[in-house]
Amino acid sequence: MAARIDLTLDCADANLLAEFWKTALGYIDEPPPAPFTTREEWLAQFDLPEDDSADDGAWLCDPDGVGPRLSILKVPEPKAAKNRLHIDRVPGHGGPEERWARIRAESERLVKAGGSVLEEFDGHHVVMADPEGNEFCVAAGSA
């Protein structure tokens, strides 16, 4: 059986990035684990420093349960270099022209949501950054 993975994204503003990634991926806020009714209750069990709060993190999930969980956690240090691992957002399949039109439309939608285009590889993919500069691609899926 394959291992299940979660992705964790370090950031300066968890709420800002959570809103962006919910828009980008169609994810929703993940409910706190049972039996807890709030994230604050869940976090209280970990004996975290007093200055840590539920606003220092966001937990997102695929509403269909297919994609990996995304944890977005506030860290004190700024982003320093290019990501070694990044997310590819695949907006659809089809012929080359149809794929490229979907890639362009999705990248334009994500710019309106706060992302930025870093580079376009015409006909194949667009390298983008989220509002804090984390790189990701909007790319063609496999045939």
Phi and psi in degrees as a GROMACS rama.xvg file:
@    title "Ramachandran Plot"
@    xaxis  label "Phi"
@    yaxis  label "Psi"
@TYPE xy
-72.1549  150.993  ALA-2
-76.5063  144.013  ALA-3
-83.1045  141.647  ARG-4
-121.504  151.115  ILE-5
-116.19  151.653  ASP-6
-109.278  139.9  LEU-7
-123.087  132.388  THR-8
-119.409  120.147  LEU-9
-80.306  149.415  ASP-10
-159.639  175.861  CYS-11
-98.8233  -29.0269  ALA-12
-135.706  95.3692  ASP-13
-62.5688  -38.7606  ALA-14
-66.5658  -41.7303  ASN-15
-59.6212  -49.7685  LEU-16
-70.4016  -33.1501  LEU-17
-61.5854  -43.9621  ALA-18
-63.1254  -42.1964  GLU-19
-61.9003  -50.2872  PHE-20
-70.27  -28.762  TRP-21
-63.7697  -40.8418  LYS-22
-67.0498  -45.1579  THR-23
-65.5076  -39.2247  ALA-24
-106.996  -10.8222  LEU-25
74.0853  21.2267  GLY-26
-81.0385  168.276  TYR-27
-127.587  165.531  ILE-28
-63.8986  130.67  ASP-29
-77.8837  131.507  GLU-30
-64.2087  153.447  PRO-31
-65.0979  152.629  PRO-32
-64.6239  145.748  PRO-33
-63.9275  144.2  ALA-34
-93.7848  11.4981  PRO-35
-75.9211  145.385  PHE-36
-103.055  -14.4612  THR-37
-138.141  160.894  THR-38
-65.4932  -36.078  ARG-39
-59.0654  -43.473  GLU-40
-62.0655  -44.2987  GLU-41
-63.0676  -45.9759  TRP-42
-66.5977  -29.2786  LEU-43
-59.2326  -26.954  ALA-44
-71.777  -13.4641  GLN-45
-93.7874  -1.53798  PHE-46
52.8948  51.5116  ASP-47
-77.2751  161.1  LEU-48
-56.495  151.863  PRO-49
-59.2182  -30.0612  GLU-50
-82.8356  -2.31838  ASP-51
-82.7378  142.449  ASP-52
-143.844  170.577  SER-53
-62.2834  -23.5783  ALA-54
-72.4869  -10.0911  ASP-55
-82.5529  0.149457  ASP-56
-152.516  160.045  GLY-57
-141.45  143.966  ALA-58
-126.006  119.528  TRP-59
-118.15  153.201  LEU-60
-143.894  158.097  CYS-61
-73.9835  123.038  ASP-62
-62.404  -20.484  PRO-63
-91.5946  -4.53632  ASP-64
74.7634  16.7135  GLY-65
-95.2041  -49.0684  VAL-66
-78.7561  165.892  GLY-67
-71.2031  152.827  PRO-68
-67.1148  146.689  ARG-69
-121.459  117.899  LEU-70
-101.806  132.072  SER-71
-120.183  114.937  ILE-72
-122.71  132.016  LEU-73
-71.369  132.769  LYS-74
-129.168  154.799  VAL-75
-74.8611  -30.5316  PRO-76
-87.0945  148.039  GLU-77
-77.9925  162.152  PRO-78
-62.4105  132.993  LYS-79
-114.416  -21.3092  ALA-80
-154.829  177.46  ALA-81
-62.5741  142.737  LYS-82
-61.325  142.88  ASN-83
-90.3747  -18.2418  ARG-84
-133.185  136.435  LEU-85
-139.846  164.811  HIS-86
-90.2645  137.774  ILE-87
-106.139  123.892  ASP-88
-96.6014  115.965  ARG-89
-107.528  103.385  VAL-90
-81.2879  -2.42257  PRO-91
152.987  175.968  GLY-92
-116.874  -167.963  HIS-93
124.047  -170.119  GLY-94
-69.2849  167.756  GLY-95
-55.0028  -43.7979  PRO-96
-68.1855  -41.4643  GLU-97
-65.2505  -43.244  GLU-98
-59.545  -47.7009  ARG-99
-63.54  -39.5226  TRP-100
-61.6277  -40.5034  ALA-101
-67.9353  -40.0269  ARG-102
-62.1404  -47.1152  ILE-103
-62.4453  -44.6597  ARG-104
-63.0133  -41.5161  ALA-105
-67.2722  -41.9071  GLU-106
-64.678  -37.4221  SER-107
-64.6558  -40.6075  GLU-108
-62.344  -40.6007  ARG-109
-75.0101  -26.4492  LEU-110
-64.7199  -42.9452  VAL-111
-63.1022  -26.7841  LYS-112
-85.1578  -3.73357  ALA-113
119.264  -2.79737  GLY-114
-82.0883  175.111  GLY-115
-139.993  148.294  SER-116
-84.7739  127.573  VAL-117
-98.0019  -39.1098  LEU-118
-164.837  143.82  GLU-119
-111.712  136.209  GLU-120
-112.823  90.4255  PHE-121
-44.3369  125.003  ASP-122
85.4742  -9.72945  GLY-123
-124.233  -58.414  HIS-124
-158.45  163.949  HIS-125
-122.943  125.272  VAL-126
-86.7243  127.988  VAL-127
-128.998  172.862  MET-128
-133.533  143.42  ALA-129
-76.4538  -179.694  ASP-130
-59.8328  -17.2164  PRO-131
-107.06  9.31709  GLU-132
92.0664  6.54627  GLY-133
-73.6772  123.444  ASN-134
-74.969  144.857  GLU-135
-152.664  167.025  PHE-136
-120.691  147.332  CYS-137
-106.06  115.493  VAL-138
-137.077  161.611  ALA-139
-72.3424  140.865  ALA-140
-81.7422  172.806  GLY-141
-67.4367  153.408  SER-142
